[in-house]
Amino acid sequence: MIKSVLITGANAGLGKESARQLAQKSSIEKIYLGCRNPQKAKLAKQGLEELTARDIFEVLPIDVSNLTSVRKAVALLPEPVDALIMNAGGTGGKKFQKHTQDGVTQIFAVNLLGHAVLAEELIKAGKLQQVALYAGSEAARGVKEMGMKRPELKTSSVDEFVSICNGAFYADTKDATVPYGPLKYMAALWMSAMARQHSAIRFITMSPGATTGTEGFNTLSPVRQYLMKGMMQVMLWLGKVHRVEVGAQRYVDGLFNSAYQNGGFYASKQGLTGAVGEQGVLFKDINNESFQDNAYQAIQRFIK
Ligand SMILES: NC(=O)c1ccc[n+]([C@@H]2O[C@H](COP(=O)([O-])OP(=O)(O)OC[C@H]3O[C@@H](n4cnc5c(N)ncnc54)[C@H](OP(=O)(O)O)[C@@H]3O)[C@@H](O)[C@H]2O)c1
């Protein structure tokens, strides 16, 4: 039974909404809100307590783009958790292509490197017990509706995955949606590799689907932001995207429904909303164990 959950990026959007939904479950006794901004974290905790009438939330300071902060958070976590939701992420801020001190792009650090270290360190410390869920994205298979191309790798070698980590894979771009698809693709492969290495824990990559009402586009350039938000609104009217409650529900289902299999990547079967399905059915390379291991090993090169 899942009694405690740690959620990264829990002060806004899908992270906060999933905390609210989890608190509706009587089995849940503790929710750690992993947040980088103390002020926003405090407000989110207060808001969640008011919304749910439950006093089960605790802030865990963590900046997933900074590995020192990630390791400190693991040390600070006062007890093992049953589940981890690796949700922090998105478009990586205004300087998404800038390298961090670990040599990866900011967008990669926020979405993947920090979570890789978090999951591995929690497991090493005996502080993760049942499920690890990663916020995947349909962008991993390309999103025609939003002009995002399907990531096309030539060799899927360790070196090619390293180029996704450090940004060399894509030409210099001002558009954060260009690196986003390849890194979410790589994250799904990394999760499958982790699933084979740690059989006692269920690893699920779950896309929340195209979700409005989050802050996800706020750091894009003003023009791109205007275009993306406008497009999302039109798509909401057309029923092609959904509200944050629906997206967060996918995380909760991923944690509690054992039909979601260890190592699987789940996202919308068609388009960006609606029924969820196993992505390996749609694109076979997601189940290629060599590619999974290469993605895993590329990440290890940046962990000191
Ligand atoms: N919305 C969608 O349509 C969609 C679709 C597929 C996948 N996803 C994925 O779902 C996840 C959540 O997206 P969202 O739309 O809910 O975004 P959001 O509203 O922008 O929320 C992102 C959360 O992550 C936090 N965060 C960002 N950088 C961080 C860092 N370095 N350390 C710790 N926390 C950090 C943010 O904190 P601050 O408030 O401090 O910035 C915020 O709490 C992302 O991984 C995204 O890629 C979203």
Ligand as a Chemical Component Dictionary entry (heavy atoms), coordinates in Angstrom:
data_LIG
# 
_chem_comp.id                   LIG 
_chem_comp.type                 NON-POLYMER 
_chem_comp.pdbx_formal_charge   0 
_chem_comp.three_letter_code    LIG 
# 
loop_
_chem_comp_atom.comp_id 
_chem_comp_atom.atom_id 
_chem_comp_atom.alt_atom_id 
_chem_comp_atom.type_symbol 
_chem_comp_atom.charge 
_chem_comp_atom.model_Cartn_x 
_chem_comp_atom.model_Cartn_y 
_chem_comp_atom.model_Cartn_z 
_chem_comp_atom.pdbx_ordinal 
LIG N1  N1  N 0  1.544  20.519 -19.250 1  
LIG C1  C1  C 0  1.664  19.644 -20.233 2  
LIG O1  O1  O 0  0.968  19.720 -21.260 3  
LIG C2  C2  C 0  2.656  18.508 -20.132 4  
LIG C3  C3  C 0  2.595  17.484 -21.081 5  
LIG C4  C4  C 0  3.494  16.428 -20.995 6  
LIG C5  C5  C 0  4.434  16.420 -19.974 7  
LIG N2  N2  N 1  4.477  17.433 -19.067 8  
LIG C6  C6  C 0  5.490  17.357 -17.999 9  
LIG O2  O2  O 0  4.841  17.483 -16.753 10 
LIG C7  C7  C 0  5.715  18.083 -15.808 11 
LIG C8  C8  C 0  5.019  19.239 -15.096 12 
LIG O3  O3  O 0  4.621  20.183 -16.063 13 
LIG P1  P1  P 0  3.622  21.384 -15.757 14 
LIG O4  O4  O 0  2.936  21.662 -17.046 15 
LIG O5  O5  O -1 2.819  21.115 -14.538 16 
LIG O6  O6  O 0  4.649  22.569 -15.511 17 
LIG P2  P2  P 0  4.621  23.817 -14.484 18 
LIG O7  O7  O 0  3.235  24.253 -14.204 19 
LIG O8  O8  O 0  5.580  24.798 -15.093 20 
LIG O9  O9  O 0  5.258  23.214 -13.169 21 
LIG C9  C9  C 0  6.600  22.816 -13.144 22 
LIG C10 C10 C 0  7.026  22.634 -11.725 23 
LIG O10 O10 O 0  8.406  22.218 -11.746 24 
LIG C11 C11 C 0  9.125  23.073 -10.893 25 
LIG N3  N3  N 0  10.522 23.187 -11.292 26 
LIG C12 C12 C 0  11.028 23.705 -12.426 27 
LIG N4  N4  N 0  12.356 23.668 -12.390 28 
LIG C13 C13 C 0  12.711 23.122 -11.202 29 
LIG C14 C14 C 0  13.932 22.824 -10.575 30 
LIG N5  N5  N 0  15.109 23.103 -11.147 31 
LIG N6  N6  N 0  13.919 22.241 -9.349  32 
LIG C15 C15 C 0  12.743 21.962 -8.727  33 
LIG N7  N7  N 0  11.555 22.239 -9.266  34 
LIG C16 C16 C 0  11.537 22.814 -10.497 35 
LIG C17 C17 C 0  8.419  24.401 -10.962 36 
LIG O11 O11 O 0  8.802  25.197 -9.846  37 
LIG P3  P3  P 0  8.858  26.826 -9.911  38 
LIG O12 O12 O 0  7.467  27.279 -9.628  39 
LIG O13 O13 O 0  9.852  27.166 -8.870  40 
LIG O14 O14 O 0  9.298  27.196 -11.309 41 
LIG C18 C18 C 0  6.977  23.925 -10.912 42 
LIG O15 O15 O 0  6.614  23.607 -9.593  43 
LIG C19 C19 C 0  6.966  18.494 -16.586 44 
LIG O16 O16 O 0  7.969  17.538 -16.402 45 
LIG C20 C20 C 0  6.499  18.504 -18.028 46 
LIG O17 O17 O 0  7.559  18.260 -18.922 47 
LIG C21 C21 C 0  3.609  18.477 -19.113 48 
# 
loop_
_chem_comp_bond.comp_id 
_chem_comp_bond.atom_id_1 
_chem_comp_bond.atom_id_2 
_chem_comp_bond.value_order 
_chem_comp_bond.pdbx_ordinal 
LIG N1  C1  SING 1  
LIG C1  O1  DOUB 2  
LIG C1  C2  SING 3  
LIG C2  C3  SING 4  
LIG C2  C21 DOUB 5  
LIG C3  C4  DOUB 6  
LIG C4  C5  SING 7  
LIG C5  N2  DOUB 8  
LIG N2  C6  SING 9  
LIG N2  C21 SING 10 
LIG C6  O2  SING 11 
LIG C6  C20 SING 12 
LIG O2  C7  SING 13 
LIG C7  C8  SING 14 
LIG C7  C19 SING 15 
LIG C8  O3  SING 16 
LIG O3  P1  SING 17 
LIG P1  O4  DOUB 18 
LIG P1  O5  SING 19 
LIG P1  O6  SING 20 
LIG O6  P2  SING 21 
LIG P2  O7  DOUB 22 
LIG P2  O8  SING 23 
LIG P2  O9  SING 24 
LIG O9  C9  SING 25 
LIG C9  C10 SING 26 
LIG C10 O10 SING 27 
LIG C10 C18 SING 28 
LIG O10 C11 SING 29 
LIG C11 N3  SING 30 
LIG C11 C17 SING 31 
LIG N3  C12 SING 32 
LIG N3  C16 SING 33 
LIG C12 N4  DOUB 34 
LIG N4  C13 SING 35 
LIG C13 C14 SING 36 
LIG C13 C16 DOUB 37 
LIG C14 N5  SING 38 
LIG C14 N6  DOUB 39 
LIG N6  C15 SING 40 
LIG C15 N7  DOUB 41 
LIG N7  C16 SING 42 
LIG C17 O11 SING 43 
LIG C17 C18 SING 44 
LIG O11 P3  SING 45 
LIG P3  O12 DOUB 46 
LIG P3  O13 SING 47 
LIG P3  O14 SING 48 
LIG C18 O15 SING 49 
LIG C19 O16 SING 50 
LIG C19 C20 SING 51 
LIG C20 O17 SING 52 
# 
